Amino acid sequence: MLIQTHSQQLIATAENWWVDCALAALDWRGRFDVALSGGRTPRRLYQRLARNRLLRGHWGQIGLWFGDERAVPPAHADSNYRMVLEAGLNPELGVQLERIPGELEPTLAAERYAKQLGSLPQRGGWPLFDLVMLGMGADGHIASLFPGSANLAEGDKPVSACPVAALDSWRISLTLPVIANARRILVLVAGADKAEMLQRVLHKGDPAYPASQIARLDQADWLVALDDKGPNA
Ligand code: 6PG
């Protein structure tokens, strides 16, 4: 489902959506395991979730995982884990926080995180998240699955490590089978610079872009704000 809103309402709308999803999972199975997305857009959402009063008392049954990570140590400025901690989603809440060990050699980090995912429920041989959160880049990437990258084809393992030439860095990412296995998916997209790509993936389903793989999934909700001032303005 596509939900379009103004950038000033995006984060509040995302917060309500996320809390509803979490409380439904907690009610149904007593746990909520979510893979968080990185980048700039979700930062303010995480700050609000950390203070959300409806989640108080539930953090002990919530597992915060990561959809992808940069191949950097946890204290590095580019670390998604550091961004989440600084937003207030931290162990002081009593929440389980499962980071991708970005400080390790990337393929070892991917193997290590794949082992950690073994503690989740499994479905069809893949880890089963209640929710996978994604952002989308203007180039149509999701998580750290970039157009043309080798890890797109890695359909035999849950986590992959891949060099990203455009960023001159390595990334570690959940693979498409794990993302597609999630009960729910929330794709949070902010900024006018993404409007053209959003059109391509949602309405044309251009297979050249990883985001198109998500567009065809029934369990994916797209929450978008395309006016110029993104939620980080
Ligand atoms: C990351 C993310 C990445 C991000 C998109 C959108 O580690 O950077 O997982 O996929 O979601 O690049 O990023 P923005 O929210 O900064 O536009």
Boltz pocket constraint, residues with backbone or C-beta under 6 A from the ligand:
constraints:
  - pocket:
      binder: B
      contacts: [[A, 37], [A, 38], [A, 39], [A, 40], [A, 41], [A, 42], [A, 67], [A, 68], [A, 69], [A, 70], [A, 80], [A, 134], [A, 135], [A, 136], [A, 137], [A, 141], [A, 142], [A, 143], [A, 144], [A, 188], [A, 190]]
      max_distance: 6.0
